[in-house]
């Protein structure tokens, strides 16, 4: 795999893990004020979720690179 392919796989894996982590630990406001969304989380903890997504994306990228480089799944034609 080229460096560009690895970067693309990491970015896609990172976003997958980030969207997967978003609903974890969400608690809503019981009595929202007027003009506030009732479904908005009290503390979204986006930074923590981004860190988790980075580790998850790295693990997924390593796994995908291993599968491709070990020729378990081949993308070569011919």
N, C-alpha and C positions, 0 to 999 in steps of 0.2 A: 504494500500500500504506500502511496506517496504521502508526503506531509499534508498536502491539500486535502486528500481523502480523509486522513485522520482528523484534521481540524473540522471538516464537515460532519463526520460521524460524532465527534465530541459535542459540537454545537447542537445537533439534533438530539443526542442523548441527554444533554444538559436541560434543554427545554422540556423534554419528556419527563425527566425526574422533577423539574421545578413545578410543572403543572400537577404532577402526582402528589407533591408535598403540600400544595397550597391549602387543601381543606383540613390538614392535620392541626389539631390544637386550636381550632376556631371556637370562640365563644361570642355570642351576640349580646347586644345591649338589651336589657329587659324592658326598659321604658325609654325609647329614643326621644330626643327633643324634637320639636317641630322643625321640619326641614332636613332632618338627618335620616339616612337610610336605616331601616330596622335590621337589615341583613348584613350591615357592615360589621366586621370583627372589631372587638375592643382593642386588642393588640395583635396586629397581623404577623409580626416577627418575620418580615420579609428577608432580612439579612441572614437569619438562622436557616431559613428555608433555602436561600441561595447557596449557603455553604453545604447543606445536605445535598442539594442538586449537583454541586461540583464534585463531591465525592462519588455520588451515584453515577454521574455522567462519566467520570474517570474509570470506574469499575466496568461500566457497560462498554466503553470504548476499548478498554484492554481486552475484554471478552470477544468483542466483534473482531478486533485486529488479530487475535489468536486464531479465531475460526477461519478468517480469510487467509492469513499467512500460512496456516497449517494445511491449507487446501481441503478442509473439511467441506467447505462450500466453494465452488469454483465459479468465477464470473468470466472466465476466458472462453471464447468461442473458437471452435475449430479443432 
